[in-house]
Amino acid sequence: MMPNKTAITSMSTNTRLALLLLLVMPLGLRAEEKPIRVAIFDGAGVGPSAIRLIAAIQEAKDHPFQIYRITAAEIQGDKLAEVDVLVHPGGSGGGQGKALGENGRKAVRDFVHAGGGYLGVCGGAYLATNDYEWSLNLIDAKVVDKRHWARGIGDVQLQLSKEGTAFFSQTEPVLSIHYAQGPLLARPEWDNPDVPNYESLAIFKTEMALKGAPEGVMARTSAAVRAQYGKGRVFCFSPHPELTEGLHHLIPLTVRWVAGKE
């Protein structure tokens, strides 16, 4: 069976234990529904927000999920064939991409291209771009102002597109959300025909410009995007719905979307 129960070495003891308990906790499944099998990446670069992300999926009532943890070695060993969705949580996109290695990154691309789903949050969104040597190249996006990636942490406002307002079931096109130095996504000046263009569902309306980051850069860059990659789907959040009171449900919503259930 894909998930094993060894310690999660990239986190503190308390974080490892909490995440392990969440991952092995049995889920209440409705017999008439086939659960969505969700693999959460476990390895270098994964931050403690992964715990809240998993809890957000487990809180969902409208579709059953089976949650596993998956390591870089398991991804390299074709274990993605046993799941429907791969989630790369917050933390370091570079750390996660380098842990996957060239073979692991190709395995992720092949998985999504064949019909799998990918959700990247913050660090996982950095990972999905085609802007670094460790990128997955799942969306044709560059990261704006990479020099000031550590631009601050706090709440910001998003401006939702018409499609984003409907997708997130919001009554107003403005959303307050927790931001923790996620990528500022933008379409590149070049067009890579091998990497799909993304649809922007939300842009940053307000910005975080601390630690020497210049003002006027973050606003209007993309904050939530989606794309079709081969037969599969990709969704990326720069900010953190799972760390925002009242928005936890956006995580299982996007998991269902990338799994083809929405």
N, C-alpha and C positions, 0 to 999 in steps of 0.2 A: 504494500500500500504506500502511496506517495508520501504522506506526512509522517515524519517520525517525531519523537518526543524528546530529542536531545535539547540541551540548553541553547538559548539564543545568545551567542557569544558577543554580539555587537552592542549589547545594551547592559545597563546596570542590573544588579541582582534583582531588585524589586521590580524593575520594568520587565526583565526576562520572565520572572515568575507570573506576573500579572498577564502578560501576553500569552504565555504558555497555557494558563488556565482558560483564557478566553478561547484559544484555538482548539483545545480538546474538549471544551464544554459541549455536550450534545445539544442539538437544536431541535425544537419542536416542529415537526414537519407535518403538513397536511397530506394525507395519503393520496388525494386526487391530483396533486401538483408535483411535478418533477422539480427538485431543487436545483438552483443555479450553483454550480461548483466554482467557488472563488478561491484562488490561491493568492496569499499575501506574501510578497517577497520578504525573505528573512536573510539578511547578510550585511556586509559592510555598507555603511551609508544610511541605514534605516534609523530614523529617529523615534522618540517616545510617542509622537502623535499617532503612530501606527496603532496603539492601544485604543485610542478614541475612534479611529477609523473603523476598526473591527467591531467595537461596541455599537457604532452607528449602523452597521450592517445587521448586527444581531437584533437591534431594536425594531427593525422593519417587520410589519405585520402582514403586508399584502402579498408577499411571495417568500417561500422558504429558501434558505441558503445553506449550503454546506461550506464551511470555511476551513481552509488548510493553510499551513505555512509551506513555502517552497524555497529551497536554497539555490544558489548559483549552480552548484554541482548537479542538482536535480533537474534544473532547466537545461543544462548542457547534456544531461542524460535522457532527454525527450520525455520528461514527466509532465510537461505541459499538455500532452495528449490526454491526460486524465482529468482536465478541468475545462471550464467554459470561459473563465475570466481570469486575467492576471492583473493584480494591483501592485503598483510601486508607490509606496507612501512617502510622506515627507521625510526630510533629512538631507543627505547630500546626493544630488543626482550623479555627480562625478564618482563618488564612492560606490554607488550602486552599479553604475555603468562599467567601471573598472573591475568590480567583483564579478560581473557577468562574463567579462572577457569577450573576445571576438566571436567565439563559438556560441556563447550564451546569448549575445545580442542578435546573432543570426537566428537562433532558435526562437527568440521572441518574435522577430519579424515574420518568420515562417509560420508561427502559431497564429498570429493575427491575420496574415494574408490568407490563410486557409479557412478563416471563419471565426477565430477566437476574438475575445474582447480584451481591451487594455484600458485601464484607468490609472492615470498618473496625477498625484496631488503634490504640489509644491516641488520637492526634489524629483518626484516622478514625472512632473511636467517638464522640468529641465531635461530629463533623460529622453523624453519623447521627441525632442527637437532634432534638427539636422545641423546643429551649430557647433558641436564639439567632436573630438576624435572618439569619445566614448558614447556618443549619442546613438539612440536606436533608429533614428531617421524614419519615424512613423508619421510625422507631420512636417510640412515644408514651412518651418518657422525658424527665425533667428531670435536670439535673446538680446534685447536692447540694453545698452549700458552695463555690459558684463563687469566692467571695472568696479561698479558700485552695487554689486549684487547684495551686499549686506547693508541695505538701505533703511533698516528699521523694522520694528514689529509693533503692530497695533491694529485698530479697526479702520477700514477704509470703506468707501462706497463704490458700488459697481453700477454702471449704466447698462441695462439689459436691452438687447435687441427685441424686436417684436416676437421673433421666434424664441428667444431666450425667456421672455416674460411668460409665454405660453408653456414652454417646456418645464420651467421651474414652478409653474402654477402660482405666479405672483400677481397680485392685483395692481401693483405699481411697478414701473420699469426701473426702480432704484432699489438696491439691496445693500445693506450693511453687513460686512463680513470680516472675519479675522484674517489678517495678512501677516506672514512671517518670512519675508524675503524670498518669495517665489519669483519666477521669471516674468519679465515684461515681454510678452510675445508679440512679434510683428512679422508681416510677410517680408521675405527677403527681396532684395533688388533683382536677384537672379531667380529663375524658375527651374526647379529640378523636376524633370518629367517623371522620375522614378519615385518621387515622394509626393503624396497627395496634398493638395491645398486644404486648408482647414476652414471651417465655418466658425466665426466668432459670435458667441451667444452673449458675451458680456465684455465690456471694456472698463478700465479703471476710470471712475469719475473724479475721485479724489486721489491723493498720492501720499506716499511716505518718502520723505527726503531728509533723512537723518544721516549721521556718520559721514558727512561730506558729500552725500549724493546730491546732485544738482536738482533744483526745482524745475518743473515744467517738462520733465521727461516721462514720468510714469503715466500721467493722465493720457487717456485715449489709446494706450496699448491694450492688447487683449488679455483678459483675465480668465475666461472660460471658453474653451474651444472644443470642437468635435470634428471628426473626419471619418471617411470610409477608407480603409486600407485593404485592398484586395477584396476578399469576401468578409473581412472582419471590420470592427469598429474601434475607434480610439476616442477617448474623452480625457481632457486635461483641465485641472483646476490649478491656477497659480496660488490663490488663497486657500483657506482651510474651512470648508463647511462643517467638518467634524469637530472643529474647535469653536464653533459659533453657536450659541444658544438659539434654538429655533430653526436651525438649518441642517441639523444632523441628517434629516431625511433625504437631502440632496445626494448623499453618498450612495445609499441603496438605489435611488432613482437612476443615477448614472450607471451603476453596475447593471441594472436591468436593461438599460439602453444599449450598453456595449454588448450585452448578451443577446440582443435582438428581441427583447421582451417588451420594448416600448415603441 
